[in-house]
C-alpha cells in the first residue's frame, strides 16, 4: 500500500501530473522574467507567482472558450471572452511594469466579476452556467488580493449575482444569443470547464503552498544545523577556556610562590625588585584566569550558591585585610564602618569575591594618598555593603555599560593596574544568584559608590548567639 501513495514532497518528475508540470514551468519562467525584484520577499514572491499563473490559466481557458463560441456562432460570448482573455494575459506583465501586486490582483478579480456578469446577460441569466462562474469570484479574489480587497470583490459579486437573480424574479429574461440547439453542449462545456478551472486553481494554490512550505522547512533545517553548530562551537570554546585556564593557573602558582621566596632571600636589591615584578605579573595573570573561570562557570550555569547565615561585617573586615597591601603601596587609607550583627543570607565565598572586587577596584581607581570608605547599612529588610572611592568617577555612558562582560571604561587605574572588564559582570551575576543586587552611584570628578545589597537574615536565637 505504501507504493500506491504519491510522494508529493520529493518533487520527483515521474510522479508529477501534467497540471503540476505546467504549473511548475510557468512558475519558474515567471520568477525569472516577470518579477525579479519581488523574489527577495517570500510572501510577495508567492503572491506574484500565484497571480502570474492565475492570469495565464485564465488566458488559456479564455482562448479555448472563445474558439469554441466562434465555432458555434456565439459572437457575443466570444467577444466578451476575447476581451477578458486579453486583459487576463496582460495582468501578469503589470507586475513587472508596476512592481506592484495590488493592481494586477484587482484587475483579475474585476475582470471575473464583470465578465461573468456580462456572460449571464447573453447566456440565459440565472439559468445559464455563467452564474456558477460568477459564484467562484470571491474565492479567486481571496487568493489574488488582500483581505480588504477580497471583501470588496465578494460584495461586488453578490451585487452582480443579485442583479441577475432579481431580473429573473422581475420577469426580465436574458436571451441565449446562440443557436438553441447548442444549449446542452454550451451548458456542459461551461460546467465541466468550471470543474477543470477550479481543479487547476487548486493545483496552483497547492504548488505555491508546497513551495513555500519546502522553503520554510529548508530554512528551519538550516537554522537548526546552524544552531547545533553554534552550540558545538560554544561547547568547544568553553572546554578550551577551561583547559587553558587550568593549565595556566597551576604553573602561575609556582611562579608566584618562587618569586615570593626570592624576595625573602638575602640577595641584592635588584634581585628583590625583579622578583617583585615577577610576583606582580603572576598575580595579574592569576586574577585574569580566575575571572575567566568564574565567568565561564556562571555562563554554563555551573555556579550554585551555598546560602547560609553570614556576618557581613566580618566578611568586609576579611576583604579589607586582603586588599591592605595594594592600598599601602599607593598610600591609600581604607576606613571601614561596620557595626557588628550585620547578618545576611549569602554564600560566603561569593560574598568575599564580590567585596574583594569592589574594594580592589576602589583602590585601583583611587589616586595615591586618598581614602576608601566602606560601610554596612541595614534598610528595608536588606543589608548593604557600600564602597566609596575618591577616584575620577564615571560618565553616564560608562554607567550604562558598567556591568557588561569585557567592557573597558573610560576611567583608567591610577597606577597602571590591569583590568579584564569581567569583574563587575561577575559581581552582578554572583549577587543575583543570592537574591541580591549591586548598583553604582557616580559622577565625573566626584568618585563612585558601589553597593551590594543582600537579604537580611533572621535574628539569631540565644542558643546560636552562645555558640
N, C-alpha and C positions, 0 to 999 in steps of 0.2 A: 504493500500500500504506500510505502514511503516514496517509491519511484513515481507514483502517479501524481504526487503533489508538486506543482511547478515551483521552482525556486526563483522567486521574483527578485530577491535581494542580490543575487550574484551577477545579474546583468548578462547572462550567457546568451549570445546571439542565437543559438539553436532553439532556445525556449521563448524567444520574443515573438509576439504576433506581428502581423503586418501593421496594425494600428500603432503598436509600440515602436516599431522600426521607423514608421513615418514621423511619429511624434518626436522621437529622439533626433532624427536627422534635421527636422525643422528647428528643433530646439538648439542644436549645435550651430546651424547656419545663422539663426537669429542672433545667437550670442556673439558670433564673430563679426557679423555685418551690421546689425541694426542698432545695438545699444551697448557699445564698448564702455562708455563712461558710467554705466549703471552696474557693471559687474562687480564693483568694489563693495556694494551693499547687498548682502544675501537676500533680504526681503524685497528690495527694489528689483533685483535681478530676477527673482522668482515671479513677481507680478509682470515684469516686462516680457518674460518668456511666455507666460500664460496668455497675455493679450496678443502677442505675436502669433502664437499657434491658433488661438481662437479666431483671429482675423483671417488667417489662411484657410482654416476649416470652413468658415462662413463663405469665403470667396469660392472655394471649390464646390461646395454644396450649391451655391447660387448659380454657378456656371452650368452645373448639371441640370438643375431645375429650369433654368432659362432655356436651355436647349430642348428639353422635353416640352415646355409650354409652347415654344415656337413650332415644334413638330406637330402639335395638335391644334394649332391656330389660336392659342390663348395669348393674343398680343398684349392685352392689358397686364396680365400676370407676368408675362415675360419682361415687359418694360419695367415694372416695379422691381422685379428681382435683379435685373441687369443694373439698375441704378444702385440698389442696395449692395450688390456684389462688388461693384467698383469702389464704393465707399468702404466696404469691408476690407478689400485689398489695400486700400490707402492707409487704413488705421495703423498697421504696424510700422509703416515708414514715418508716421508722425512722431513715433518715439524717438527716432534718430534725429529728425529735424528740430523737434522742440525740446528734446532731452527731458520730457515730462511724460508721466503716465496718466495723469488726470484726463487730459483732452482725448487721447485715443480710447480710454476706457469708457468715458461718457459718450463718445461718438458711436461706439459699437452698441452700447445699451440703447441709445436713442434710435439708431437705425433699426434695431429689432422691434422696438415699441411702435415706431411709425410705420415701418414696412409691413409688419404683420397686420396692423390695423387696416392699412390700405388694401392688403390682400383680402381681408374679410369683406370689404365693400365690393369686390369683384368676384368673390367665390362663395356667395350664398350667406354671408353674415355668420350668425352663430351656428348655422347648420353645416358650415364647411370646416375643413381641417385647419385653417389659418388661426382660428380662435385657440386651438390647442397649442400652436406655436407661440401665440401671444402669452399663454399661461406660463411658458418657460422663461420669460424675460426676467422676473425677479431673481430667480436662481442664477442666471447668467450674469446679471448686474452685480450680484453679491460676490462673484468671482473676479469681476473686472474692475470694480471701483471700491472706494472705502465705504464704511457703514452708512454715513450720511448720504452718499450718492446712491447706494443700493436702496435705501428707504425712499429716496426721491423717485427712482425708476420703478420701484414696486408700486408706489402711489400712482404714477403715470400709467402703468399697465392696468391697474384696477380701473382707472378712469376710462381708458380706451376700451377695456372689456365691458364696462358699464354702458358705454355709448353703443356698442354693438348689440348687447342684450336688450337695452332699453328700446332701441329702434325696432327690434323684433317684437317686443311687447306692444309697441305702439302701432304695429301693423305695417311698418316700413320694411319692405322686403328687399334685401340686396340681391342683385341678379348674379347668375353664373355667366360670365362673359366668354364662354367657350361652348363648343358643341356638347349638348347634354348627354350624348352617347358616351362621351369620355368621362362622365362624372365618377363612375366606380373606379376607373383607373387613377384619376386625379386624387380621389379620396384615399385610395390605397397608397399611392406614392407619397401623399402628404403625411399620413400617419406612420408608415414604415420609415420614411425619411426622418421623421421626428425621433423615432426609436433609435435609429442609427446615429443621428446627431447627438442625442443625449448620451449614448454609449461612448462615442468618441470624445465628447466633452468630459466624461468621467475618466477616460484614459488620459486626457491632457492633464486634468487635475491630479490624478494619481501619480503620473510620472513626475509632475512638479513636486508633489509631496514626497515621493520616494527620493528624488534628487536632493531635496532639502534635508530629508532625514539622514540620507547617506553622508552628506557633508557634515551634518551635526554629529553623527556617530563617529566619523573620522576625526573631526576636531576634538571631540571628547576623548577619543582614544589617544590622540597625540598629546592632549593636555595631561591625561593620566600618565602616559610614558614620561612626559617632561617632569611631572610632579615626583614620580618614582625616582627619576634620575637625580632630581634636586635633593630628595630625601637621602639617596645613596651618597651623593657628594657631601651633604651636610654631615652624615654619619662618619664618612671618611675624614672630613675636616675635624670633627670632634675627637675622633680617635687619634689623629695625628697631633692635635693640640695637646691631648692628654699625655701621649707618649713623649712628645718633645719636651713638654714642661717637666714631667717627672725625670726624664733623663738628664735635663739640665739642672734640676734642683739638687740632686744628690752631689755632683762634683762641686757645685757652688757652696754647699755646706762645708765641704773640706777646704775650699779656698778661703772662705771667711774665717774658719777656725784656725787655719795655719797662719793667716795674716794677723789674727789677734794674738797668737802665740809669739810671733815675731816682734810685735810692738812691746811685749813684756820682757823680751830678752835684752841683756845689757850690750846692745850694739850701738853703732853710731847713729846720730840723729837722722842721717839720710835714709838709712835702712828703715828706721821707725816711720818716717814720712811716707816712704814707698809702701810699707805695709799698711799704713792707714788708708792710702789711696786704694790699695787692693781690697781692703775690707769694705770701704765705702762703695766701690763699684760692684762688689759681690752682693752687698745688701740691696743695692738698687735693682740688680738683676733678680735677686730672690723675691723682692716685693712685686716686680713685674710678673714673674712666673706665678706667684701666689694669687695675684689678681686675675690672671688668665685662667687659672684653675678654678677659682671661685666663680668667675663669670660663666665658664663652661658648665660647671655643676648646676648653677642656677638655671641656665638656658635649657639644659636637658631635664630639668625637674628632679634632679637627684638630691637637691638640698632639702633636708627636713629639719624643722625646728624641734628642739627638745625643751619645751616650755616648762619652767619651774619658777618658784618664788625666789627673786634675787634682790639684793640690796644695791640699788643703782648708785648710791653714793660710794659704796666700796668699789664698784666696778670703775667709777670715774677716777677714784684715787689710784687704782691699779694702772689705768691707762695713762694718767699723768706721769706716774713713775717711769713708764716705758718711754715716754717722749722727753723726759728731762735732759738726756744727753744732747739731743739735737737742739733743744731750746737753749741749753747752756752755751753751746758753740756759737749761737747767734746773740748771746746775752739777752735772751727773751725771758721775761718773768711769767710764770703760769700761776694764776691765783684762782683757787677753787673754793666756791661757797656751796658746800654740800652738807646740809644738816643730816644727821643720822635718821634712820627709819624711813627712807625713801624706797619702799618695796614695790617691785613691779613683777609682772608675769612675763618672762622673757627667756630666751636662750642665752646662757652666759657667754659662750664663745662668740655667738653672733653679735651680742651687745658690745663685747670688748672690741670686736673688729670694727663696729660702727664708730664707737667712741675714739678708737685709735686713729681711724681715718679722719674724723672731723678735727681732732686735736692736732694731728700731724699736718693737716692742711693749713690750720690756723698758724702753726709755727712756720710752715713752708712759705706762706704768702705774707707774713708779718715782717716789717722792717726790723733790723737789729735794734736792741735796747728798747723794744716796745713791750707791751703786756698783753697776754691772752687771758681772758676771763671765762671761767666756767661756773655754771650754777645749775642746781637741780631745783625744780619748781613743781608743785602739785596744783592741778587745776582741772575741774570737770571730770573727775574720775581717771585722769591720766597724769603721769609724772614725766616731765621733760628734762632732758639734759641740754643746756644751751651753751654753745661755744662761740664767744665773740672775739674777733681779732681787730687789729688796727691797721689792716692792710689797705690795698688800693681800692677795694670794693668791686662790685660787679655792675656792669651796664645792664640795661633792660634786655638787650639782645642775648647777653650771656646767661641771664637768669632764665630765659625761655628754653634754652638747651642744656641747662645745668646738669640734669640727671640722665642724659642720654649716654649711650655707650660710645667710647672712643672720641669723646668731644674734647677739643682743645679750646680753652677760653682765652680771651684777650689778655687777662692778667697773667703775669709771669712770676714764678718763685723768685724771692728776693736774694737768694744765694746760689742760684744756678741749679737748684734741685730738679730732679726728673719728675715727669708726670705722664701717666699712661692714658689718662682720660677714662679710666674704668672705675676708679674708686667710688665716686658718688653714685654711679649707676648701681654698683653692688650694694652700697649703703641703702639706697631706696628699696631694692628688692629684698634685702635682709629685713629691713624694718617692716615692710608689708607682710612678710612671711610670719611675723609675730603680732599681726593686727595693729601695728604701729604706723607712724608717719614720720616723714622728715621734710623739713622745709627750710627756706632761707629768706632772710631779710637783709637787703644790702642796698647801698647807693655808692656811686663813684666818689672816691675820696673820703668815705666815712666808714670804711671797714665792712665786715659781714658778720652776721649772726646766724649760725646753723643750729637747729633744734631738732632733736629726735624725741618723739613722744610715744610712750609705751603705756599699755593698760596698767593701772594701779592694782596691786594685789590686795586681797582681803587682810584686815588687821590680824596679826599673829595672836594665837591663843597663849595663855600663861605658860602652858607646857612647852610650846615652841620657843617662847622667849627664854625660858630657863635653859633649854637645850642649846 
